[in-house]
């Protein structure tokens, strides 16, 4: 069982397609691992093993893309017949009657859903804890946060209770936990991964994306998630296997821009030191690196307003009845959105357009923009957010995520790649930012850079 757990997702799929193992073998291996790991990590609080084993009986997997490999879904998304709490007491007993669009696509491509991963309430905040299931802990140091809001997904991958795990990202929810837990993720361009439209079918900031232990597995999972849908507001065509082919042909980036702070934040010495060492490895490989970044000075207006409006639109109508149930950060977001006036919204729309123009123009001269995925390493899990114990107001609770929020406003695709550890042994990840809609080139460049950093994805397994 341990031997299976340590294999890559690509290896598991190959074994399934060859008939050397069956889906039941993979579920047995995960169940045994979960029994050992979950009490300490709390990454996958909701299991649906009976549903998974029922799917495993279907004779349809060997010729499919994922061949029946088990996949974990973040607890913000619906899986038919499975509890979806969104990390909120309001939905602690809610069971979905139908699956989200991307879940249907995954199952059509041979995924077997076996678990829901933990998330903060409605995905709010960069630390995964909630009043339904409690906190998820970092496999590298269980006194530390796994990040958020896809913290359960990242911790499951790092601790060996998942080979592939879906996440989502608005202000860093794929990137921060990937950095904290030493795994990879893709924040895709809008429309690459279709999602159930909800109240805002044309939202370009909140994205669903894959998480995995390495770039090859990430490419496999992206191929399974990507594709058009006439039921989604935004979608793109996709050729099956195109991301795996791109990842299988590593390409050396010729010109790279690097920034420790994007001009919008400050990065801790611990993270800066690790990033500088990683940068030295790239320079040793004769990759041309310039210290530069696009002008993102208007990112606050570009990010804060649509984020707050989304909270107001999705949760504002019931606030009078739910205020005492939601955590304070959620209430603050809703109230911020409800207070918006027309002039603030107009200025935000102007800023959104300017950020994209600045970023897309900047990327014409570079293959990649590289910056930290988090400005600090994993912090103590009991701290709601950095600065909370020092009295930082709820209105500032996500400012430490600015280095991710700024990239969100560009809508550029991002692969997060581990690049080293702090002296305390905590992972640090880099955002590899690609050109507009440039996922194929991004995968090729990430595959080239990955072995340079020499990261061991099996450290905690």
C-alpha positions in Angstrom: 0.0 0.0 0.0 2.8 2.4 0.9 4.5 1.7 -2.4 1.3 2.8 -4.3 1.0 5.9 -2.2 4.5 7.0 -3.1 3.9 6.7 -6.8 3.1 9.6 -9.0 -0.4 10.1 -10.4 1.0 9.4 -13.9 2.4 6.1 -12.7 -0.9 5.1 -11.0 -2.8 5.9 -14.2 -0.3 3.9 -16.3 -0.7 0.9 -13.9 -4.5 1.2 -14.1 -4.5 1.4 -17.9 -2.2 -1.6 -18.1 -4.4 -3.7 -15.8 -1.6 -4.2 -13.3 -3.7 -2.7 -10.5 -7.4 -2.0 -10.2 -9.3 1.0 -8.8 -10.1 -0.9 -5.7 -6.4 -1.3 -5.0 -6.0 2.5 -5.1 -9.0 3.1 -2.8 -7.7 0.5 -0.4 -4.3 2.2 -0.3 -5.8 5.6 0.3 -8.2 4.3 3.0 -5.2 2.8 4.9 -3.2 6.0 4.6 -6.1 8.2 5.6 -6.6 6.1 8.8 -3.0 6.9 9.8 -2.7 10.5 8.6 -6.1 12.1 9.0 -6.2 12.3 12.8 -3.1 14.5 12.7 -3.6 16.5 9.5 -7.4 16.8 9.0 -7.2 17.4 5.2 -10.1 15.2 4.1 -12.9 15.5 6.7 -15.6 14.1 4.3 -15.1 10.7 2.7 -17.3 9.1 0.1 -15.6 5.8 -0.2 -18.9 3.8 -0.7 -19.8 6.1 -3.6 -16.2 5.7 -5.0 -16.3 1.9 -4.7 -19.6 1.8 -6.5 -18.1 3.8 -9.3 -15.1 1.5 -9.3 -17.3 -1.5 -10.2 -18.1 0.2 -13.5 -16.1 -1.4 -16.4 -15.2 1.9 -18.1 -12.0 3.2 -16.7 -9.1 1.5 -18.5 -9.4 3.4 -21.7 -10.2 6.8 -20.1 -7.7 9.6 -19.5 -7.5 9.2 -15.7 -8.2 5.4 -15.8 -10.1 5.5 -12.5 -7.5 7.3 -10.3 -9.1 8.7 -7.1 -9.5 12.5 -7.0 -10.3 14.7 -4.0 -12.7 17.7 -4.5 -12.6 20.9 -2.5 -15.5 21.3 -0.1 -16.8 24.4 -1.9 -17.9 22.4 -4.9 -20.8 20.0 -5.3 -20.6 16.3 -5.8 -23.9 14.5 -6.2 -24.9 12.6 -3.2 -22.0 13.9 -1.1 -22.0 16.5 1.7 -20.9 20.0 0.7 -20.5 22.3 3.8 -18.5 25.1 2.3 -16.9 25.2 5.7 -20.0 26.9 7.1 -22.3 25.8 9.9 -25.1 27.0 7.7 -24.5 24.1 5.4 -23.1 21.5 7.8 -25.8 18.9 6.7 -26.3 19.9 3.1 -26.0 17.1 0.5 -25.8 18.1 -3.1 -28.3 16.5 -5.6 -26.1 17.2 -8.6 -22.4 17.8 -9.4 -20.7 20.9 -10.5 -19.7 21.0 -14.2 -16.0 20.3 -13.7 -16.8 17.3 -11.5 -18.9 15.9 -14.3 -16.1 16.4 -16.7 -13.6 14.7 -14.3 -15.8 11.7 -13.9 -16.4 11.5 -17.7 -12.6 11.5 -18.0 -12.2 8.6 -15.6 -11.8 10.2 -12.1 -13.2 8.4 -9.1 -14.3 11.0 -6.4 -13.5 9.6 -2.9 -13.2 12.7 -0.6 -13.9 16.4 0.0 -11.0 18.5 1.1 -11.2 21.0 4.0 -11.6 24.8 3.3 -12.2 27.9 5.4 -15.8 29.2 5.5 -16.8 30.0 1.9 -13.1 29.9 1.1 -12.4 33.1 3.0 -8.9 33.6 4.2 -5.5 32.1 3.7 -5.7 29.7 6.6 -7.9 26.5 6.4 -10.1 26.3 9.5 -13.8 26.3 10.1 -16.4 25.6 12.8 -17.6 22.5 11.1 -14.4 20.4 10.8 -11.7 22.4 12.6 -8.2 23.3 11.3 -6.1 21.5 8.7 -2.4 21.2 9.7 0.7 21.4 7.6 2.4 18.0 7.0 5.9 19.6 7.2 5.1 20.9 10.7 1.7 20.2 12.3 1.9 23.3 14.4 1.7 25.3 11.2 -1.1 26.3 8.8 -1.5 24.5 5.5 -2.6 27.8 3.9 -5.9 28.4 2.3 -8.4 28.2 1.0 -7.3 25.0 -0.8 -5.4 24.0 2.3 -7.0 20.6 2.6 -6.2 19.7 -1.0 -2.5 20.8 -0.6 -2.1 19.0 2.8 -3.6 15.8 1.4 -1.2 15.8 -1.5 1.8 16.5 0.7 0.9 13.8 3.2 0.0 11.1 0.8 -3.8 10.9 1.1 -4.3 12.2 -2.4 -2.6 11.8 -5.8 -4.7 14.6 -7.4 -6.8 17.2 -5.7 -8.9 20.0 -7.1 -8.8 23.5 -5.7 -9.9 27.0 -6.5 -8.4 30.4 -6.3 -9.5 34.0 -6.0 -6.8 35.7 -4.0 -4.2 33.0 -3.8 -6.2 30.0 -2.7 -4.4 27.6 -5.0 -1.0 29.3 -4.7 -0.6 30.0 -1.0 -1.3 26.4 0.2 0.9 25.0 -2.6 3.7 27.1 -1.3 3.1 26.2 2.3 2.8 22.5 1.6 5.4 22.1 -1.1 3.1 21.0 -4.0 2.2 22.4 -7.4 -0.9 24.1 -8.7 -2.2 25.8 -11.8 -4.4 28.9 -11.6 -5.7 28.8 -15.2 -6.7 31.6 -17.5 -10.5 32.4 -17.4 -12.5 29.8 -19.2 -9.9 27.0 -19.4 -11.7 25.0 -16.7 -15.5 25.5 -16.9 -17.5 25.8 -13.8 -21.2 25.9 -12.9 -22.0 29.6 -13.6 -23.9 30.6 -10.4 -24.8 34.2 -10.1 -21.9 35.6 -12.0 -21.2 33.5 -15.1 -18.6 35.9 -16.5 -16.3 36.2 -13.4 -12.7 36.2 -14.4 -11.1 36.3 -11.0 -12.3 33.2 -9.2 -10.9 30.1 -10.9 -11.1 26.3 -10.4 -7.7 24.6 -10.9 -5.7 21.4 -10.4 -3.2 20.6 -7.6 -0.6 17.8 -7.7 2.7 16.7 -6.4 4.7 17.6 -9.6 4.4 19.3 -13.0 3.8 16.0 -14.9 0.9 15.1 -12.6 -0.4 18.7 -12.8 -0.4 18.5 -16.6 -2.3 15.2 -16.6 -4.9 16.7 -14.2 -5.3 19.9 -16.3 -6.0 17.8 -19.4 -8.8 16.1 -17.4 -10.3 19.4 -16.1 -10.1 21.5 -19.2 -12.6 21.8 -21.9 -15.6 23.8 -23.2 -19.2 23.7 -22.1 -22.3 25.4 -23.5 -23.6 25.6 -19.9 -20.7 27.8 -18.7 -20.4 31.6 -19.2 -16.7 31.3 -20.1 -15.1 28.3 -21.8 -12.4 27.5 -24.2 -11.6 24.6 -26.6 -9.2 22.0 -25.5 -7.3 19.3 -27.3 -6.9 16.2 -25.1 -3.4 15.5 -23.9 -2.1 19.0 -25.0 -0.8 19.9 -21.5 0.8 16.5 -21.0 2.6 16.9 -24.4 3.7 20.4 -23.4 5.0 19.2 -20.0 6.8 16.3 -21.7 8.8 18.8 -23.9 10.7 21.1 -21.4 11.6 24.4 -22.8 14.3 26.7 -21.4 12.8 30.2 -20.8 15.0 32.8 -22.6 14.0 35.9 -20.7 12.6 36.0 -17.2 11.4 38.9 -15.1 11.8 38.4 -11.3 10.4 40.4 -8.4 10.3 39.8 -4.7 7.3 42.0 -4.1 5.7 43.1 -7.4 5.8 46.7 -5.9 2.7 46.0 -3.8 3.9 44.3 -0.6 7.0 43.3 1.5 8.4 39.8 1.5 9.9 38.3 4.7 13.6 37.6 4.9 13.0 33.9 5.3 11.1 33.7 1.9 13.4 36.2 0.2 16.5 34.1 1.1 15.0 31.0 -0.4 13.9 32.8 -3.5 17.3 34.4 -4.0 18.9 30.9 -3.8 16.5 29.6 -6.3 17.2 32.6 -8.6 20.9 31.9 -8.4 20.3 28.3 -9.6 18.5 29.7 -12.7 21.3 32.2 -13.4 23.8 29.4 -13.1 21.9 27.7 -15.9 22.4 30.9 -18.0 18.8 31.9 -17.9 18.6 35.7 -18.5 16.8 37.3 -15.5 15.8 40.9 -15.1 14.6 42.5 -11.9 11.3 43.9 -13.2 7.6 43.7 -12.9 4.5 45.4 -14.5 2.9 48.4 -13.0 0.3 46.9 -10.6 -0.1 49.9 -8.4 -3.8 50.1 -8.9 -4.4 46.4 -7.9 -6.2 47.3 -4.7 -9.1 49.0 -6.5 -9.0 46.3 -9.2 -9.3 43.5 -6.7 -11.1 44.7 -3.6 -14.3 46.0 -5.3 -15.3 42.9 -7.4 -14.4 40.7 -4.5 -16.6 42.5 -2.1 -19.4 42.7 -4.7 -19.3 39.0 -5.1 -19.8 38.5 -1.3 -22.6 40.9 -1.3 -24.3 39.3 -4.3 -24.0 35.7 -3.1 -24.5 36.2 0.7 -25.8 39.7 1.2 -29.6 39.0 0.9 -29.6 36.8 4.0 -27.1 38.7 6.1 -29.7 39.7 8.7 -30.5 36.0 9.5 -26.9 34.7 9.1 -24.7 37.3 10.7 -24.3 35.4 13.9 -23.4 32.2 12.0 -20.7 33.5 9.7 -17.2 34.3 10.9 -16.4 38.0 11.2 -14.2 38.1 8.0 -17.2 36.9 5.9 -19.5 39.5 7.5 -17.0 42.2 6.8 -16.7 41.2 3.2 -20.5 41.2 2.7 -20.9 44.6 4.4 -18.1 46.1 2.3 -19.9 45.0 -0.9 -23.2 46.3 0.3 -21.7 49.8 0.9 -20.3 50.2 -2.6 -21.3 53.2 -4.5 -21.4 53.8 -8.3 -18.2 55.9 -8.4 -16.2 53.3 -6.5 -17.3 50.6 -8.9 -16.5 52.8 -11.9 -12.9 53.5 -10.6 -12.5 49.7 -10.0 -13.5 48.9 -13.6 -11.0 51.4 -14.9 -8.3 49.9 -12.7 -9.1 46.3 -13.9 -8.7 47.4 -17.5 -5.4 49.2 -16.8 -3.9 46.3 -14.8 -4.6 43.9 -17.7 -3.1 46.3 -20.3 0.0 46.8 -18.2 0.5 43.1 -17.5 -0.2 41.8 -21.0 2.1 44.5 -22.5 4.8 43.7 -20.0 4.7 40.0 -20.8 5.4 40.5 -24.5 9.0 40.9 -23.5 9.3 37.9 -21.2 8.7 34.2 -21.2 7.9 34.2 -17.5 7.3 36.6 -14.6 8.5 34.9 -11.4 7.7 36.1 -7.8 7.0 34.4 -4.4 3.7 32.6 -4.0 3.6 33.7 -0.4 5.5 36.5 1.4 5.9 34.4 4.6 6.4 30.7 5.3 3.6 28.7 7.0 2.5 30.5 10.2 1.1 29.0 13.4 -2.2 27.3 12.7 -3.9 28.9 15.6 -3.3 32.4 14.2 -6.5 33.3 12.2 -4.3 35.3 9.8 -0.9 37.0 10.1 -1.2 40.0 12.4 -4.4 38.8 14.1 -2.7 38.2 17.5 -1.2 41.7 17.3 -4.7 43.3 16.9 -4.8 43.7 13.1 -8.4 44.6 12.1 -10.5 42.2 10.1 -10.5 44.8 7.3 -6.8 44.0 6.8 -7.0 40.2 7.1 -6.0 39.4 3.5 -3.5 42.1 2.8 -0.7 39.6 3.4 -2.0 37.9 0.2 -1.4 41.0 -2.0 1.4 39.3 -4.0 -1.3 36.7 -5.2 -4.2 39.2 -5.4 -2.1 41.4 -7.7 -1.5 38.5 -10.1 -5.2 37.6 -10.0 -6.1 41.0 -11.4 -3.9 40.4 -14.4 -5.9 37.1 -15.2 -2.6 35.6 -16.4 -2.1 31.9 -15.9 0.2 30.8 -12.9 1.9 27.6 -12.0 3.1 27.5 -8.4 6.4 25.5 -8.1 8.2 24.6 -4.9 11.8 26.0 -4.9 13.3 25.3 -1.5 12.9 25.4 2.3 13.5 27.8 5.0 16.1 27.1 7.8 13.2 25.7 9.8 12.4 23.2 7.0 9.2 24.9 5.7 8.5 24.9 2.0 8.6 28.0 -0.2 7.0 28.2 -3.6 7.3 30.5 -6.6 4.6 31.9 -8.9 5.5 31.2 -12.5 3.4 33.7 -14.4 2.8 33.1 -18.1 1.7 35.1 -21.1 -2.1 35.8 -21.6 -3.7 32.4 -22.2 -0.2 30.9 -22.4 -0.7 27.6 -20.4 1.1 25.4 -23.0 4.3 27.5 -22.9 3.9 27.8 -19.1 3.9 24.0 -18.7 6.9 23.6 -20.9 8.9 26.2 -18.9 7.8 24.8 -15.6 9.0 21.3 -16.6 12.4 22.8 -17.4 12.7 24.7 -14.1 11.4 21.9 -11.9 14.5 19.7 -11.9 16.8 22.7 -11.4 15.2 23.3 -8.0 15.5 19.6 -7.1 12.4 19.4 -5.0 11.4 16.1 -3.4 7.6 15.8 -3.4 7.7 12.7 -1.3 9.4 14.3 1.8 6.3 13.8 4.0 5.1 10.5 2.6 
